[in-house]
Amino acid sequence: MSKQAEFAVILKMNPMFADLGADELQRLSNLCHTQHLSSGEVLFQKGDPGNALFGVRRGQIRIETGATDGSRLTLNFMGPGDLFGEVAVLDGQERTADATAGETTELFVLRREDFLSFLEREPKVAIKIIQLLCQRIRWQSERMEESVLQPLPIRLARRLCALAEDFGSEVHISQEQLGIFVGAARESVNRQLQAWRKDKILDLQRGRILLHDLTKLNTIARNE
């Protein structure tokens, strides 16, 4: 399968492009090129011009921002099959967060000028994008509510389950990164993970978490 065909599959899996026909997807995917990043390499920083839409072919991208105390807040993880950069590629404004490769990564890249030309020819895609952006706003609101109202075990279980959906039962993430992601101190995260380790829900290794009982973890995440 060619890289363009792979990108077409990723686009088809995304709600934004799910209703496009095979020919439309092919025309859009033919506009892309690929970009390689080493682990830790910065793709873009907050304030950079929004000039492209990205799809992860392989690897991992961390979407981050800096806090006033100098710490880093991880907003999201992007894994194979994920698209990101929709907001900036539409309005052409500055990037609202940083994007860094969490491991060796290959990306599909669709330039803004090519994407907008396509949207002019395919207005139904523009409607889908509006719907997707509304979903993102709802997601951010839910995360804010969750960080304030839900106890740590539920927040942590939900994040691990979400990561498992993208990366499988072996999640490559440090406890410090996970703590930033759920808005908790590393020590608190470690205590909860150790408790789950004793219950054989998961196992801990350096820089990664092995999820053995996703059924139990999902039950905790649903607060059942």
Secondary structure as the mmCIF struct_conf table of DSSP 4:
data_model
#
loop_
_struct_conf.conf_type_id
_struct_conf.id
_struct_conf.beg_label_comp_id
_struct_conf.beg_label_asym_id
_struct_conf.beg_label_seq_id
_struct_conf.end_label_comp_id
_struct_conf.end_label_asym_id
_struct_conf.end_label_seq_id
HELX_RH_AL_P HELX_RH_AL_P1 LYS A 3 MET A 13
BEND BEND1 ASN A 14 ASN A 14
TURN_TY1_P TURN_TY1_P1 PRO A 15 ASP A 19
HELX_RH_AL_P HELX_RH_AL_P2 ALA A 22 SER A 29
TURN_TY1_P TURN_TY1_P2 ASN A 30 LEU A 31
STRN STRN1 HIS A 33 LEU A 37
TURN_TY1_P TURN_TY1_P3 SER A 39 GLY A 40
STRN STRN2 VAL A 42 PHE A 44
TURN_TY1_P TURN_TY1_P4 LYS A 46 GLY A 47
BEND BEND2 ASP A 48 ASP A 48
STRN STRN3 PRO A 49 PRO A 49
STRN STRN4 ALA A 52 ARG A 58
BEND BEND3 GLY A 59 GLY A 59
STRN STRN5 ILE A 61 GLY A 66
TURN_TY1_P TURN_TY1_P5 THR A 68 ASP A 69
BEND BEND4 GLY A 70 GLY A 70
STRN STRN6 ARG A 72 MET A 78
TURN_TY1_P TURN_TY1_P6 PRO A 80 GLY A 81
STRN STRN7 LEU A 83 PHE A 84
HELX_RH_AL_P HELX_RH_AL_P3 GLU A 86 ASP A 91
STRN STRN8 GLU A 94 GLU A 94
BEND BEND5 THR A 96 ALA A 97
STRN STRN9 ASP A 98 ALA A 101
BEND BEND6 GLY A 102 THR A 104
STRN STRN10 THR A 105 ARG A 111
HELX_RH_AL_P HELX_RH_AL_P4 ARG A 112 ARG A 121
HELX_RH_AL_P HELX_RH_AL_P5 PRO A 123 LEU A 149
BEND BEND7 GLN A 150 GLN A 150
HELX_RH_AL_P HELX_RH_AL_P6 LEU A 152 PHE A 167
TURN_TY1_P TURN_TY1_P7 GLY A 168 SER A 169
STRN STRN11 GLU A 170 VAL A 171
HELX_RH_AL_P HELX_RH_AL_P7 GLN A 175 VAL A 182
TURN_TY1_P TURN_TY1_P8 GLY A 183 GLY A 183
HELX_RH_AL_P HELX_RH_AL_P8 ARG A 186 LYS A 198
TURN_TY1_P TURN_TY1_P9 ASP A 199 LYS A 200
BEND BEND8 ILE A 201 ILE A 201
STRN STRN12 LEU A 202 GLN A 205
TURN_TY1_P TURN_TY1_P10 ARG A 206 GLY A 207
STRN STRN13 ARG A 208 LEU A 211
BEND BEND9 HIS A 212 HIS A 212
HELX_RH_AL_P HELX_RH_AL_P9 LEU A 214 ALA A 221
TURN_TY1_P TURN_TY1_P11 ARG A 222 ASN A 223
#
